[in-house]
Amino acid sequence: MTNYFQLAFSPGMPEILLVLAVILIFFGAKKLPELAKGMGQGIKEFKKATRDVNNELERAMDDHPTQSPPPSPQITEQSAGDETKKDA
């Protein structure tokens, strides 16, 4: 079944062309290659930083193996007679 929210708010070809036209008007034809290059470098650096963080986390997980939790204390039942002897 189609999600109507996605259909109503997803950008179509006219919207994409309008955004590109506005960008062209604001920055001009001469600045677009520089802008695209800067965006590409930013995306590349972001992906590299994300990959580095993931690698560090994986190394940290491998360096510290999971330890088994300490054994839980065992509860022993005491009889009522034992308690009265301790109190007296």
ZITAMO-V94956 format. One record per helix or strand of 3 or more residues. SS is the DSSP state (alpha for helix, beta for strand). FROM is the first residue (numbers start at 1). LEN is the number of residues. Records with the same first field share a line. If there is no record, write none. Layout:
BEGIN
SS = FROM-LEN  FROM-LEN
END
This chain:
BEGIN
alpha = 4-6  13-51  80-8
END
